[in-house]
Amino acid sequence: MQERFLTPSGIRNDMIKSFYYVICSHDWYKRVFTNVYSVETANYLLKPKRKVFDTRLENLKLPASSVLIFDDSYLNLEVAHKIGMSTVQVSNGIAEAPKFWEIHKKVFHDAPEFVDLSTHSIVQLLDELCTYL
């Protein structure tokens, strides 16, 4: 079985526990992902520096094309996309659909071209993805 990874990057420390609760409390979690990685498992290296992504890929011994990254920052997703990861922009709850809030630049925006998927409801998105697995 090919491993699938959820990378909850771009999440503030005070949001990490609630993010894990939302994702890991659903019964489809194990069908969708074999592992979850966060900023803590990356030794708190800060994105959007490419080294963060390269280091994670080296540690996992995975090609970028096998990683699906979820983030609320298009700056982080742009770097991930450039190295070949699939990207999902998630809402951080500040903007209402169809707009997103870029936390680093403090601007509202539409999902950029390099974002493969975007959602204002990660639970709904993952429920829909499960129908294809």
Secondary structure, DSSP 4 states (H G I P E B T S, - for coil): ----EEEETT--HHHHHHHHHHHHTSTTHHHH-SEE--GGGGTTPPTT-HHHHHHHHHHHT--GGG-EEEES-HHHHHHHHHTT-EEEEE--SSS-TT-EEETTTTEEEPPPTT-SEEES-HHHHHHHHHTT-
